[in-house]
Structure formats: structure tokens, C-alpha cells
Amino acid sequence: MLFVKPSLLKERGIIGMNRRNVDYIARYNDRKLYPIVDNKLITKEYAKKHNIAVPELINSIQYQFEIKQLEKILTGIDKFVVKPAQGAGGKGILVITDRKGDIFYKPSGKEVTFDDIKRHISNILSGLHSLGGKTDVAMFEKLVDFDPVFEPYSYEGVPDVRMIVFQGYPIMAMLRCSTHESDGKANLHQGAVGVGIDIKTGRSLFAVQDGRMIEKHPDTGSAFSELQVPHWEEILPLSAACYEMTGMGYLGCDIVIDKNLGALILEVNARPGLAIQIANDEGLLKRLKMVEEHAPKSTSPEERVKYSLEHFATD
């Protein structure tokens, strides 16, 4: 565990959870809007209304008695993701990358049966993985066929871009790369790698795993210094448009890159974590204050992206 002097954190503009919660989340995110981002099915509905691209929804299961229809739901489908509509922190996500008959395979190669999936769905519906333990809905999404440029940097899973968007301005980004430790999930709390990304160029800055800086992917051995995120020109306006979609002022947008479909919004988070500051070796505070005090209001996503490119590039 790393210990850093408070004076150094202040100097770097690092914000903590309390300040984030009080000064930004509570102030800029109206509570009545939370269902839009806390329920991934609702998020998809809003995204479609705003012409924002998202991964394809295969089906959903809301009630326990519907689980017996699983074989029919998965007819002809061999790659998919099962997730709770109201899950958080990567909990309850089951990734299936292959199928042979009635046997499915996780990214690690571990076998999964229909009975295993049914138990997993039952747990989702009972609220085991949802916010506040509420009864939930199990979503089946088409597995993203990620861009091959990421193959050296992500192991057994699909990487995603986390973008912090403040008042519609993309202000800080990182790429989250799955590892064997994270079981194919791009979640930093489960062992994925966070790679800071330069807002202007889409190039890598620093990489961190379990709170410590690293230079190479722990499983593939590839150097993160060579990483360039594709479709960067699409990612920025896509994330900026989530401001209009949700009406929320402080957001974390998770974006995946499909090799055929380009950039897709995976989900939107009203309480994005703060590890992105470590991955970028820079605090959020300076950029947040610049938007609050100097950025133009009531502009289009494209105009906001232009401002971000001019003011938040890494020197």
C-alpha cells in the first residue's frame, strides 16, 4: 500500500472521495436523474433516443420463472455477456467467449454449463450483485469484438475507455485493460490495468495496476508506451454527448471499441472512481476548476471537445 503526504496530493490537484461526493456529484448530479445511469436497460433506451451507439442487447430476464427459457434465448448464440441491469463495480458480469454444444467457455477457458448460467441469473434477479441489494434484471449483450490493436494490452477480455465528463467536457481519460487476475473484466478493483490517456492524441501516458505504476502488461509483456487508442476522434464527442443524454454534470463514461462498429457506450456512471488520477499521474481538480470558471456554457458536444483538446492535452 502506498502512503503519500497530503501536501503532495494537494499540490498535484488530487481530489478524494469526500470532495468528489460533496463538491461535484451532489452539486451537479440531480438525484432524480440517477435511474438513467443506475439501470443499464434504461441507459440503453436513453442512448437510442439520443442516437448514441451502444452494444446490442440480445435479451433480458426479469423473473425467476423465465430462466427456464434460457436454452431458447441462447439458441445460436456463442459469444455474449450476462450482467445485472443495476450492478456496480463490475460485480455479477459473466463473459462468455465461446461455445461447443451445451458447454460455454469463459475468457480463461473455464467451462460453464447451462445450469451454471441459470444459477448466475438467479443470483442477479435476487439482487446479489445490484446496488442496495434490490431485485434486478439479467441482461444479455452481444460480446464486443474488440479492435485487434488492443490484443497486446488486454488479456482474456475486452478493454474499455473510462472518460470523466464534467458539464459536458471530456476532462480525463484512461484505458482499462483486463488481466488474468481480473478474469477478463476491465475493472481496476479486480486487478485490471489502468492506462492514462492523453486527451488530445489518444496516446498512453502511464499505467497502473493495484495502485502501482507498471510499464508492461503483466500477462502479455507488451509495453504500454506504444499504445494508441483507435477511433479517438469518435470517442471524445461520444462521451461529451452523454451530458445531453443524462442531464448529469459529473459522469464517468465507459466506452468500448468494436472493430466493425467503432466506439460504443458501454455504460455511464454517476459516481466514477478516482483511480483515473493515478493512471494519469495528475489530479482532476485543476481541470474541474477550469471548466467551472472558464469554459463556455450551452455549447455543442463538438465545441466542448474542441475546448478540451485545447486545454487538457498533456504537455
C-alpha positions as CSV (number, residue, x, y, z in Angstrom):
1,M,0.0,0.0,0.0
2,L,1.3,3.4,-0.9
3,F,1.4,6.3,1.5
4,V,1.6,9.9,0.1
5,K,2.0,13.1,2.0
6,P,-1.3,15.2,2.0
7,S,0.7,18.2,0.9
8,L,1.8,16.4,-2.3
9,L,-1.7,15.3,-3.1
10,K,-2.9,18.9,-2.8
11,E,0.0,20.1,-5.0
12,R,-1.0,17.6,-7.6
13,G,-4.6,18.6,-7.5
14,I,-5.8,15.1,-6.4
15,I,-9.3,15.1,-5.1
16,G,-10.6,12.5,-2.6
17,M,-13.9,10.7,-2.3
18,N,-15.5,13.2,0.1
19,R,-14.7,16.2,-2.0
20,R,-15.9,14.5,-5.1
21,N,-19.1,13.5,-3.5
22,V,-19.9,16.9,-2.0
23,D,-18.5,19.4,-4.5
24,Y,-19.2,17.6,-7.7
25,I,-21.6,14.6,-7.5
26,A,-24.1,16.1,-5.1
27,R,-23.9,19.5,-6.7
28,Y,-24.1,18.6,-10.4
29,N,-26.0,15.3,-10.4
30,D,-29.7,15.7,-9.7
31,R,-30.9,12.7,-7.7
32,K,-34.0,12.3,-9.9
33,L,-31.7,11.5,-12.9
34,Y,-29.9,8.6,-11.2
35,P,-32.2,5.9,-12.7
36,I,-30.9,6.9,-16.1
37,V,-27.4,5.7,-15.3
38,D,-28.0,3.2,-12.4
39,N,-30.2,1.0,-14.6
40,K,-28.3,-0.2,-17.7
41,L,-31.5,-1.1,-19.6
42,I,-32.8,2.5,-19.1
43,T,-29.4,3.8,-20.2
44,K,-29.8,1.9,-23.4
45,E,-33.2,3.4,-24.0
46,Y,-31.9,7.0,-23.5
47,A,-28.9,6.3,-25.7
48,K,-31.1,5.2,-28.6
49,K,-33.2,8.4,-28.2
50,H,-30.1,10.4,-28.5
51,N,-28.6,8.4,-31.3
52,I,-25.7,7.2,-29.2
53,A,-24.2,3.8,-30.2
54,V,-24.3,1.0,-27.6
55,P,-23.6,-2.7,-27.6
56,E,-26.5,-4.8,-29.0
57,L,-29.0,-6.1,-26.4
58,I,-29.8,-9.8,-27.1
59,N,-32.4,-10.3,-24.5
60,S,-33.2,-9.8,-20.8
61,I,-34.7,-11.9,-17.9
62,Q,-36.7,-10.2,-15.2
63,Y,-38.4,-13.1,-13.3
64,Q,-37.2,-16.4,-11.9
65,F,-39.7,-18.4,-13.9
66,E,-38.3,-17.0,-17.2
67,I,-34.9,-18.7,-16.5
68,K,-36.3,-22.0,-17.9
69,Q,-36.3,-20.2,-21.3
70,L,-32.6,-19.8,-21.3
71,E,-31.9,-22.6,-23.8
72,K,-34.2,-20.9,-26.2
73,I,-32.8,-17.4,-25.6
74,L,-29.3,-18.6,-26.3
75,T,-30.1,-20.6,-29.4
76,G,-27.4,-20.0,-32.0
77,I,-25.5,-17.6,-29.7
78,D,-22.0,-18.5,-28.6
79,K,-20.5,-15.1,-27.5
80,F,-22.3,-12.9,-25.0
81,V,-22.1,-11.1,-21.7
82,V,-24.6,-11.5,-18.9
83,K,-24.8,-8.6,-16.4
84,P,-27.1,-7.2,-13.8
85,A,-29.0,-4.1,-15.0
86,Q,-28.3,-2.3,-11.7
87,G,-24.9,-3.8,-10.9
88,A,-21.8,-1.7,-10.0
89,G,-18.1,-2.2,-9.7
90,G,-18.0,-5.0,-12.3
91,K,-19.9,-7.4,-10.0
92,G,-22.1,-10.0,-11.5
93,I,-20.7,-9.8,-15.0
94,L,-20.3,-13.2,-16.8
95,V,-18.4,-13.1,-20.0
96,I,-18.8,-16.0,-22.5
97,T,-16.3,-16.1,-25.4
98,D,-17.0,-19.5,-27.0
99,R,-19.5,-22.4,-27.0
100,K,-19.4,-26.0,-28.0
101,G,-22.8,-27.6,-27.9
102,D,-24.2,-27.0,-24.4
103,I,-20.8,-26.1,-22.9
104,F,-19.8,-22.5,-22.7
105,Y,-16.3,-21.0,-22.1
106,K,-15.2,-18.0,-20.1
107,P,-12.2,-15.9,-21.4
108,S,-9.9,-18.0,-19.1
109,G,-11.0,-21.2,-20.8
110,K,-13.1,-22.4,-17.8
111,E,-16.1,-24.4,-18.8
112,V,-19.6,-23.1,-17.9
113,T,-22.8,-25.2,-18.2
114,F,-26.4,-24.1,-18.7
115,D,-27.0,-24.8,-15.0
116,D,-24.1,-22.6,-14.1
117,I,-25.6,-19.7,-16.1
118,K,-29.0,-20.3,-14.7
119,R,-27.7,-20.1,-11.1
120,H,-25.8,-16.9,-12.1
121,I,-29.0,-15.4,-13.5
122,S,-31.0,-16.4,-10.4
123,N,-28.4,-14.6,-8.2
124,I,-28.7,-11.5,-10.4
125,L,-32.5,-11.5,-10.1
126,S,-32.3,-11.8,-6.3
127,G,-30.2,-8.7,-6.1
128,L,-26.9,-10.3,-5.1
129,H,-24.9,-8.0,-7.4
130,S,-27.1,-4.9,-7.5
131,L,-26.9,-1.5,-5.9
132,G,-28.6,-1.8,-2.5
133,G,-29.4,-5.4,-2.9
134,K,-32.5,-4.6,-5.0
135,T,-34.2,-7.3,-7.1
136,D,-32.7,-6.9,-10.6
137,V,-32.9,-7.8,-14.2
138,A,-30.3,-10.0,-16.1
139,M,-29.2,-8.5,-19.4
140,F,-27.7,-10.4,-22.3
141,E,-25.5,-8.3,-24.5
142,K,-23.6,-9.2,-27.6
143,L,-19.9,-9.6,-26.9
144,V,-17.9,-6.7,-28.3
145,D,-15.4,-7.9,-31.0
146,F,-12.6,-5.6,-29.8
147,D,-10.2,-3.8,-32.1
148,P,-7.1,-6.0,-32.7
149,V,-4.8,-3.1,-31.8
150,F,-5.7,-3.9,-28.2
151,E,-4.6,-7.6,-28.3
152,P,-1.1,-6.9,-26.8
153,Y,-2.6,-4.9,-24.0
154,S,-5.6,-6.8,-22.8
155,Y,-5.7,-10.4,-21.6
156,E,-8.8,-12.7,-21.8
157,G,-11.2,-9.7,-22.1
158,V,-12.4,-6.5,-23.7
159,P,-10.7,-3.2,-22.7
160,D,-12.7,-0.1,-22.3
161,V,-12.0,3.7,-22.1
162,R,-13.2,5.5,-18.9
163,M,-13.8,9.2,-19.6
164,I,-14.6,11.7,-16.9
165,V,-17.0,14.2,-18.4
166,F,-17.7,17.4,-16.4
167,Q,-20.5,19.7,-17.6
168,G,-20.3,18.1,-20.9
169,Y,-16.5,18.5,-21.3
170,P,-14.3,15.4,-21.5
171,I,-11.5,16.2,-19.0
172,M,-9.6,13.0,-18.3
173,A,-9.3,9.5,-19.7
174,M,-7.8,6.1,-19.1
175,L,-7.9,2.7,-20.8
176,R,-8.8,-0.2,-18.6
177,C,-7.1,-3.4,-19.7
178,S,-8.2,-6.8,-18.5
179,T,-5.7,-9.3,-17.0
180,H,-5.7,-12.9,-15.9
181,E,-6.1,-11.6,-12.4
182,S,-9.3,-9.7,-13.3
183,D,-10.8,-12.7,-15.0
184,G,-11.2,-10.9,-18.3
185,K,-13.0,-7.9,-16.8
186,A,-11.8,-4.3,-17.3
187,N,-12.2,-3.5,-13.6
188,L,-9.4,-2.0,-11.6
189,H,-10.7,-3.2,-8.3
190,Q,-10.4,-6.8,-9.6
191,G,-6.8,-6.5,-11.0
192,A,-7.2,-4.8,-14.4
193,V,-4.6,-2.2,-15.5
194,G,-5.5,1.5,-15.9
195,V,-3.6,3.3,-18.6
196,G,-3.7,7.1,-18.5
197,I,-4.6,8.5,-22.0
198,D,-3.7,11.9,-23.4
199,I,-7.0,13.8,-24.2
200,K,-5.5,15.4,-27.4
201,T,-3.8,12.4,-29.0
202,G,-5.3,9.2,-27.5
203,R,-1.8,8.0,-26.7
204,S,-0.8,6.3,-23.4
205,L,0.8,8.3,-20.6
206,F,1.2,6.0,-17.6
207,A,-0.1,2.6,-16.5
208,V,-1.1,1.4,-13.0
209,Q,-2.2,-1.9,-11.5
210,D,-3.2,-2.4,-7.9
211,G,-2.2,1.2,-7.2
212,R,1.3,0.9,-8.5
213,M,2.9,2.2,-11.7
214,I,3.9,-0.5,-14.2
215,E,5.5,-0.4,-17.7
216,K,4.3,-3.6,-19.3
217,H,1.2,-5.7,-19.3
218,P,1.6,-8.4,-16.6
219,D,0.4,-11.2,-18.8
220,T,1.4,-10.2,-22.4
221,G,4.6,-8.4,-21.6
222,S,3.7,-5.6,-24.0
223,A,5.0,-2.1,-23.2
224,F,2.2,0.4,-22.6
225,S,4.3,3.2,-24.0
226,E,3.4,2.1,-27.6
227,L,-0.3,2.2,-27.0
228,Q,-2.5,4.4,-29.2
229,V,-6.3,4.2,-28.8
230,P,-8.1,3.9,-32.2
231,H,-11.2,5.9,-33.1
232,W,-10.1,8.6,-30.6
233,E,-11.9,11.2,-32.8
234,E,-15.1,9.3,-32.2
235,I,-14.7,8.7,-28.5
236,L,-14.5,12.3,-27.4
237,P,-17.8,13.6,-28.9
238,L,-19.5,10.4,-28.0
239,S,-18.6,10.8,-24.3
240,A,-19.4,14.6,-24.5
241,A,-22.9,13.7,-25.8
242,C,-23.6,11.7,-22.6
243,Y,-24.2,15.1,-20.9
244,E,-27.2,15.8,-23.0
245,M,-28.3,12.2,-22.8
246,T,-28.3,12.1,-18.9
247,G,-28.6,15.7,-17.9
248,M,-25.8,15.0,-15.3
249,G,-22.9,17.3,-14.8
250,Y,-20.3,14.8,-13.4
251,L,-20.0,11.5,-15.2
252,G,-17.8,8.6,-16.0
253,C,-18.5,7.2,-19.5
254,D,-17.3,3.7,-20.3
255,I,-16.6,3.2,-24.0
256,V,-15.6,0.1,-25.9
257,I,-14.1,-0.1,-29.4
258,D,-15.7,-2.7,-31.7
259,K,-13.5,-3.5,-34.7
260,N,-16.5,-3.3,-37.0
261,L,-18.8,-0.8,-35.2
262,G,-16.3,1.6,-33.8
263,A,-16.9,3.4,-30.5
264,L,-19.8,2.2,-28.3
265,I,-21.1,3.5,-24.9
266,L,-20.9,0.5,-22.6
267,E,-22.4,2.3,-19.6
268,V,-22.5,5.7,-17.8
269,N,-21.6,6.1,-14.1
270,A,-22.8,8.9,-11.8
271,R,-20.1,8.0,-9.2
272,P,-17.0,7.3,-11.2
273,G,-13.9,6.2,-9.2
274,L,-10.8,8.3,-8.7
275,A,-8.1,5.9,-9.7
276,I,-8.0,7.7,-13.1
277,Q,-5.9,10.3,-11.3
278,I,-3.2,7.7,-10.5
279,A,-3.2,6.4,-14.1
280,N,-2.7,9.9,-15.4
281,D,-0.3,11.0,-12.7
282,E,-2.4,14.1,-12.3
283,G,-5.3,15.3,-10.2
284,L,-8.7,16.2,-11.5
285,L,-9.1,19.4,-9.6
286,K,-7.3,21.8,-12.0
287,R,-9.4,20.6,-14.9
288,L,-12.6,20.7,-12.9
289,K,-12.0,24.3,-11.9
290,M,-11.0,25.3,-15.4
291,V,-14.4,24.1,-16.7
292,E,-16.3,25.7,-13.8
293,E,-14.6,29.1,-14.1
294,H,-13.7,29.5,-17.8
295,A,-15.4,27.0,-20.1
296,P,-18.2,28.4,-22.3
297,K,-21.7,27.2,-21.3
298,S,-24.5,25.9,-23.6
299,T,-22.3,24.7,-26.4
300,S,-22.5,21.6,-28.6
301,P,-20.6,18.4,-27.9
302,E,-18.2,19.2,-30.8
303,E,-17.5,22.6,-29.4
304,R,-16.8,21.2,-25.9
305,V,-14.5,18.6,-27.4
306,K,-12.6,21.4,-29.2
307,Y,-12.2,23.2,-25.8
308,S,-11.0,20.0,-24.1
309,L,-8.4,19.4,-26.9
310,E,-7.0,22.9,-26.4
311,H,-6.9,22.9,-22.6
312,F,-6.4,19.3,-21.3
313,A,-3.7,17.9,-23.5
314,T,-0.7,16.6,-21.6
315,D,2.4,18.8,-22.2
